[in-house]
Amino acid sequence: MSSDELRGRQASVDGFAHEYITVGILMKKYQNVSLVDLPLSPYDVIVVFKAEDGSEDIIRGQIKTAKASISFTGGTRGGVDRAYISGVKEYIQTTKTSDVVIGLTPLSNNSFDLYFVPTVLIEKLSQKSISINRIQALKNNYEIFERCKDRDFVLNKCKEYGIL
């Protein structure tokens, strides 16, 4: 097996592992969390919040490995299998496809940071990725995660943080 194939396989394994790690972190905090087992879904995880009136609010999250930056694109394949043809074309996450992109940064084997980038912010930025250095205020920011669908809150906070 070539080194390119080995790197591609490892990237694939890391991606799947990072989805499970992110779900585990969120599950410890919010309990009602599930990995989505729908291969053509534009999101990987759902978190269900129950309101006092018994209704439910669901957050849809797309999980991305984040080393230097977080990609906001989907619909493409990486590594050795780049020629995969699924009928799904590359797209940028929006409020129609998910509510938040969650970038997981491995710090060590047992330590991780989560960057919560609401899709309302992604729509405003109108770009395919962002440097994690630019969004340090979103690192482990669970208030942003919980209110990721509140457009005014997110955009005002991101202005306050200097992201916009």
C-alpha positions in Angstrom: 0.0 0.0 0.0 1.4 3.4 -1.0 1.9 6.2 1.6 -0.9 8.2 -0.1 -3.3 5.3 0.5 -2.2 4.9 4.1 -2.7 8.7 4.7 -6.1 8.5 3.1 -7.2 5.5 5.2 -5.9 7.2 8.4 -7.8 10.4 7.5 -11.0 8.4 7.0 -10.5 6.6 10.3 -9.8 9.9 12.0 -13.0 11.4 10.5 -15.2 8.6 11.8 -13.5 8.6 15.2 -13.9 12.4 15.5 -17.6 12.0 14.9 -18.0 9.5 17.7 -15.7 11.6 20.0 -17.8 14.7 19.4 -21.1 12.8 20.0 -19.6 11.5 23.2 -18.6 15.0 24.4 -22.0 16.4 23.6 -23.8 13.4 25.1 -22.0 13.9 28.4 -23.3 17.5 28.5 -26.7 17.3 26.8 -27.7 13.6 27.1 -30.2 13.4 24.2 -27.6 13.2 21.4 -27.4 10.9 18.4 -25.0 10.2 15.5 -27.1 10.3 12.3 -26.8 7.1 10.3 -27.9 8.6 7.0 -25.1 8.6 4.5 -26.5 11.3 2.3 -27.5 13.6 5.1 -25.7 17.0 5.2 -25.4 16.7 9.0 -23.8 14.1 11.3 -25.3 14.6 14.7 -28.6 15.8 16.3 -29.0 17.2 19.7 -32.6 17.3 21.1 -33.6 19.9 23.7 -36.9 19.5 25.4 -38.8 22.7 26.3 -40.9 23.2 29.4 -44.1 22.9 27.3 -42.9 19.4 26.1 -42.0 20.5 22.6 -38.6 19.7 21.2 -36.0 21.8 19.5 -33.4 19.9 17.4 -29.9 21.1 16.5 -28.4 19.5 13.4 -24.6 19.5 13.4 -21.9 18.7 10.8 -18.7 17.5 12.3 -15.3 18.4 10.8 -11.8 17.6 11.8 -10.2 21.0 12.5 -6.4 21.4 12.5 -5.6 24.8 11.1 -9.0 25.6 9.7 -12.6 24.3 9.5 -14.1 23.5 6.1 -17.7 24.4 5.5 -18.1 22.3 2.4 -19.8 18.9 1.9 -20.8 16.6 -0.9 -17.2 15.6 -1.9 -15.0 12.7 -1.2 -11.3 12.9 -0.1 -8.3 10.7 -0.1 -7.9 7.9 -2.5 -11.7 7.8 -3.3 -11.9 11.3 -4.8 -13.4 10.1 -8.0 -16.5 8.7 -6.1 -19.6 9.8 -8.0 -22.7 10.0 -5.7 -24.8 12.5 -7.6 -24.3 14.9 -4.7 -22.3 18.0 -5.7 -20.1 20.1 -3.4 -22.0 22.6 -1.3 -21.4 25.0 1.5 -23.3 24.4 4.7 -26.3 26.8 5.2 -29.2 27.0 7.5 -31.1 24.7 5.1 -28.5 21.9 5.5 -27.6 22.1 9.2 -27.6 24.5 12.1 -23.9 24.4 13.1 -20.6 23.1 11.9 -18.6 21.6 14.8 -14.8 21.6 14.3 -13.0 19.0 16.5 -9.4 19.8 17.2 -7.4 16.9 18.8 -5.0 18.3 21.4 -3.7 14.9 22.6 -5.1 11.4 22.6 -7.5 12.3 25.4 -8.1 16.0 25.0 -10.1 17.9 22.3 -11.5 21.3 21.6 -14.8 21.9 19.9 -15.4 25.0 17.7 -19.0 25.8 17.2 -19.6 27.7 13.9 -23.4 28.4 13.4 -24.5 28.2 9.8 -26.1 31.7 10.1 -22.4 32.9 10.5 -21.3 30.8 7.6 -23.9 32.4 5.4 -22.8 35.8 6.5 -19.1 35.0 5.9 -19.8 33.5 2.5 -16.6 31.5 2.3 -15.7 27.8 2.2 -13.6 27.6 5.4 -12.2 29.6 8.3 -8.9 29.6 10.3 -9.4 28.4 13.8 -7.2 31.3 14.9 -9.9 33.7 13.7 -12.6 32.0 15.7 -11.0 31.4 19.1 -14.0 32.9 20.8 -16.1 30.0 19.4 -13.9 27.4 21.0 -15.9 25.3 23.5 -18.5 28.1 23.5 -21.6 26.2 24.4 -23.8 29.3 24.6 -23.1 29.8 20.9 -23.9 26.1 20.3 -27.2 26.2 22.2 -28.3 29.4 20.5 -26.9 28.7 17.1 -30.3 29.2 15.4 -30.8 32.7 17.0 -29.5 34.8 14.1 -29.4 38.1 15.9 -27.6 36.6 18.9 -25.0 34.8 16.8 -24.2 37.8 14.5 -24.1 40.3 17.4 -21.7 38.0 19.4 -19.5 37.4 16.4 -19.3 41.2 15.9 -18.4 41.5 19.5 -15.7 38.7 19.2 -14.2 40.4 16.1 -15.1 37.6 13.7 -17.4 39.9 11.6 
